[in-house]
Amino acid sequence: MTGIFPRPAETILCGDLNFSATAPEHAQILAPFSHGTSGFHDAWSVLNPCTPHEPTVGIHPVDFVDCPECYDFVLISSGLVKHLKKHGIDAETKASDHQPVWIELR
């Protein structure tokens, strides 16, 4: 089968995306798809408009960033925006070089 697979109305894409919240790749992944399907929404930005992302990398010492930045995201489709209740980052754990991110839906 070739072509574009339909995307469910309610989709979550999350994890370490290997770019910062200010990188061009962040804007690109949020852009609408060429076939008219709306793009993803950054859960942090939905709940905290005009507020810089909290860092998810470099809170605890690592050798690949000079200062704390956000590299971990929860992206949601338009169908989930109305259900988004909370977004969180566990800044305390040292279990990984990245801090866990989570959302709560209603």
GUPARO-412970 format. One line per 8 residues: number of its first residue (from 1); their letters; for each residue z, x, y of N, C-alpha, C. Coordinates in steps of 0.001 Angstrom, whole numbers. Each point is the difference from the previous one (the first is absolute). Last residue first. Example, Ala and Ser with C-alpha at 12.3 -4.5 7.8 and 13.67 -1.06 7.14 Angstrom:
BEGIN
2> sa> 7080/12850/-2250/60/820/1190/730/-770/1090 | -70/290/-5720/0/-890/1190/0/900/1200
! end
This chain:
BEGIN
106> rleiwvpq> 30375/-8310/14965/666/-1295/-192/-963/-983/-597 | 615/5735/-68/-827/-1156/311/807/-1279/-199 | 804/5610/934/545/-1231/-571/-890/-1135/475 | -635/5710/-737/-93/-1208/812/704/-1129/-745 | -46/5894/173/38/-1284/-685/-217/-1121/984 | 62/5905/-1078/-239/-1104/936/-36/-1294/-793 | 2033/5461/-705/-530/-1277/-492/-165/-1013/1143 | -388/5371/740/1014/-1049/-47/-632/-1287/-511
98> hdsaktea> -1384/5298/-1149/-331/-1173/810/1116/-1023/-152 | 177/3946/-2426/-311/557/1318/-456/-1095/963 | 3512/-1127/-3978/-1401/386/140/-184/669/1355 | 4281/-1533/-1362/-620/-4/-1329/-1457/460/36 | 3774/-745/3335/-678/1294/-71/-716/130/-1342 | 2034/-4310/3435/-246/631/-1291/-726/1331/145 | 1011/-2916/3854/1119/757/-566/-340/769/-1267 | -2754/-3186/2696/43/1337/582/1066/884/-638
90> dighkklh> -3017/-4515/-1093/1254/603/-459/23/1451/466 | -2541/-4529/2030/-190/1383/-439/1363/528/-407 | -2570/-5260/931/1065/994/24/-437/1356/-504 | -1282/-5477/1800/-588/1275/-411/1123/1019/84 | -512/-5869/-196/638/1273/343/-840/1174/-487 | -1715/-4574/-97/1325/-226/588/636/1305/479 | -5092/-2513/-1424/720/1259/211/1307/-249/750 | -3580/-3248/-1097/1119/82/-943/873/1242/219
82> kvlgssil> -4100/-981/2447/951/-1090/305/1221/31/-908 | -3551/3146/-751/646/232/1298/1051/-1066/295 | -3136/279/-3868/1435/276/-141/735/163/1323 | -4823/-791/-483/683/-1082/-705/1492/203/-169 | -2988/3352/1844/305/-1081/947/774/-1128/-650 | 566/4723/-2321/-1143/-796/416/464/-1109/953 | 2521/4866/-490/-97/-1338/-593/-1241/-713/522 | 2768/5161/-620/-1085/-733/640/-163/-1328/-722
74> vfdycepc> 3648/4246/600/-202/-1240/-749/-1024/-780/810 | 1189/5629/-194/-275/-1283/626/47/-1129/-1003 | 972/5639/1360/152/-995/-1057/-40/-1386/629 | 61/4142/2398/-1172/160/-870/-17/-1080/-1077 | 2606/1565/4991/-218/-1074/-977/-1300/264/-751 | 3454/3828/2248/-1113/-907/271/-43/-1093/-1050 | 3045/4738/2026/-33/-1261/-750/-1137/-912/473 | -790/5190/560/1011/-912/517/-99/-1306/-797
66> dvfdvphi> -2639/3669/-1282/825/708/978/1113/-857/572 | -2436/-97/-5074/-65/-609/1336/955/754/920 | -498/1337/-4570/-1366/-391/342/-126/-813/1287 | 4014/1808/-2647/-804/1098/552/-1402/-413/457 | 5172/-2493/-61/-1189/171/-838/-861/1068/656 | 5329/-2522/649/-937/1126/104/-1110/0/-1063 | 1953/-4603/1705/673/1093/-703/-1013/1136/-68 | -1694/-3242/2271/1382/-346/356/934/1035/-613
58> gvtpehpt> -4829/-217/-692/576/988/904/1378/-355/510 | -3083/-3967/-1465/-153/1362/-509/603/947/1026 | -196/-4572/847/217/-109/-1442/-141/1360/-691 | 1002/-2428/5372/-512/1034/-908/348/-273/-1459 | -934/-3902/3684/1098/892/-353/-530/1033/-989 | -3268/-2376/3625/534/-52/-1359/1191/923/-146 | -1194/-2091/4857/-463/1029/-942/675/-158/-1366 | -926/-4132/3270/1088/928/-312/-520/1041/-982
50> cpnlvswa> -2412/-3983/1620/141/982/1090/1164/965/-203 | 422/-4139/-3081/-1173/322/813/347/954/1144 | 2212/-1526/-4572/452/860/1104/-1178/374/895 | -534/-2775/-3911/1381/-338/368/515/763/1215 | -4417/773/-1641/101/-1456/107/1389/-385/506 | -864/4529/-1040/-528/-414/1301/33/-1509/197 | 1340/1845/-4209/893/496/1061/-453/-546/1355 | -2779/-867/-3723/1213/-837/21/971/451/1096
42> dhfgstgh> -5351/409/51/1117/912/-252/1296/-799/161 | -4865/-1977/-1520/941/53/1116/1116/948/-404 | -5529/-549/-1658/1430/-32/-264/786/-16/1307 | -4952/-2062/125/626/1226/-480/1474/-206/-310 | -4019/-3826/-349/913/644/947/651/1222/-643 | -4935/-1734/-1277/1392/-197/-419/912/726/975 | -4872/232/243/674/-1091/691/1425/-284/-410 | -3160/3619/-1441/-518/-1294/-455/776/-1191/577
34> sfpaliqa> 1179/4663/834/-1348/-256/527/-556/-1358/-400 | 5319/806/623/-1024/484/-919/-1375/-417/511 | 4237/838/3377/-607/-1005/-888/-1059/643/-904 | 4051/3101/1711/-1199/-648/541/-541/-1045/-980 | 3709/3153/-724/370/-1316/526/-1205/-792/510 | -341/4489/-1619/425/-820/-1141/423/-1404/443 | -1279/3210/3320/-1132/-331/-862/416/-914/-1156 | 3263/1821/2956/-782/-1058/654/-1156/-451/-896
26> hepatasf> 2466/3603/-1562/870/-1170/52/-749/-1178/635 | -2032/4250/-94/-63/-666/-1301/866/-1254/-39 | 17/3017/3765/-1138/-930/-18/-112/-763/-1318 | 4881/1697/1565/-1268/588/-457/-1130/-1037/40 | 4870/-561/901/-864/198/1163/-1363/578/-372 | 3537/-791/-3186/-273/-1303/623/-914/131/1213 | -389/3723/-3888/1056/-535/867/-437/-1329/603 | -1452/2021/-4952/-353/108/1406/1099/-657/814
18> nldgclit> -122/-1/-4901/-400/1349/404/-622/81/1387 | 2121/-3737/-2707/-1438/-25/253/-527/1323/545 | 4228/-2331/-2994/-293/1185/792/-1507/52/188 | 1833/-4885/-964/259/1325/-528/-263/1090/1015 | -1862/-5463/-1114/1120/774/541/77/1376/-634 | -2577/-5196/564/-378/1386/-255/1113/842/596 | -957/-5530/-1382/882/1033/535/-546/1355/-433 | -1778/-5585/546/-132/1344/-551/988/934/679
10> eaprpfig> -2093/-5329/-323/1307/636/164/0/1329/-749 | -3894/-2601/19/496/-335/1337/1338/673/281 | -3546/2274/-3436/901/-1151/65/490/-234/1432 | -4739/2217/-979/1385/420/143/865/-1237/58 | -5046/1007/-2358/789/-770/969/1444/484/11 | -4109/3279/-1146/892/-928/-679/780/-784/1047 | -4964/2361/361/1354/-23/530/808/-1041/-757 | -4301/2604/-2250/292/-772/1193/1467/73/378
2> tm> -2244/223/-5119/-51/768/1235/344/-902/1175 | 548/389/-5750/0/-844/1170/0/889/1232
! end
